[in-house]
Amino acid sequence: MIAVLVVLATVLVQLTLVNRLPLPAGGVPDLVLLAVVGVAMLRGPVAGAVIGFCSGLLVDVVPPVAHVAGEYAFVLTVVGFLAGRGLGGVVSTVMACVLVAPLLAAAVGGLIGEEGVTLEALVARAPVTVMYTLVAAPVVIWAVTRGKQPRYAA
């Protein structure tokens, strides 16, 4: 229940505040992605995939929508599963998920023929988004996990 509330709050903050920030280079951090990664690290791969799908679907249907419905749900499902499985330590898992998400979104967008998905757009936008997301990661991951160890920790 707490995971659902955390992700709902993150979606609201992302859509109402963060997406409107006038940050340099036009990018914004992806707090929803970070919340899904944090929840998945605590709950495991199945719960990570489920919470990723639900939060991605919520982001897909809440305006403003600039992509095909279900695209972000797919991306967050995969990222939630990967984060739940763990890719080394906490830092490497977060970094891998933050790097994989925009590449996977671009690949899916390219496969379905979404307008505006080009190599030039990916090269221009992805590094800025990844950088802002990695800067926000310590605060968001700590807030979601509240300092607890991931499920997969040795």
Secondary structure as GFF3:
##gff-version 3
##sequence-region A 1 154
A	DSSP	alpha_helix	2	16	.	.	.	ID=ss1
A	DSSP	three_ten_helix	18	20	.	.	.	ID=ss2
A	DSSP	three_ten_helix	24	26	.	.	.	ID=ss3
A	DSSP	alpha_helix	31	43	.	.	.	ID=ss4
A	DSSP	alpha_helix	45	61	.	.	.	ID=ss5
A	DSSP	alpha_helix	71	85	.	.	.	ID=ss6
A	DSSP	alpha_helix	90	111	.	.	.	ID=ss7
A	DSSP	alpha_helix	119	145	.	.	.	ID=ss8
###
